[in-house]
């Protein structure tokens, strides 16, 4: 909807690389050009991204925490971005994984919306609420920006089941709290186990960890698949020896570590 509302043929859209691929896909479908800026130390290279902004730039995407690295853009850096971008450029702050962030410097996107900034915040019910199959989320922004989305939205964007589930999720803070605790506990456990195995990982503010498995990610993916464990291989992001591992229940996390030890033992 954002691409439909704001991207015309020949427009440019600035984003990190790697990041959520749908930003790039939707830009191209509308005839725009995705301008991808490689991450620096697994973080958004904000200064390089700002250098890419020109008269053709329409949107500036920040996935926060970023997928697949799990790193964040801090409040201080976001303030700097918003002060330096030209007025016509809309910042899109995708907060799909915001509930899992523990960093005290993590910005609250909705505060920027309330302050009337040139910014749209995206949230989803797929992660912390576990409603991925229902395809429910929301955008928050200034009235004029949201009006643009209303002009291009489909007649029935959210079905009744998703609406009922969304209301139930918002009225169940206990489930939300348990989901967050589960991720925080799992994150600490996986850090500890990866440390013991001497494997590098990127400290994450999301419900997944990008880690270096010291071998071809395609091969590791296949080997883990044979053990009944699915990971996301890093070659798709040009991180050839890395994989993104989603944090699950503790039983899932332990199963992954057991399978990983077995697979790495065989390959070395």
Order of alpha helices (4+ residues) and beta strands (2+ residues): alpha-beta-alpha-beta-alpha-beta-alpha-beta-alpha-beta-beta-alpha-alpha-alpha-beta-beta-alpha-beta-beta-alpha
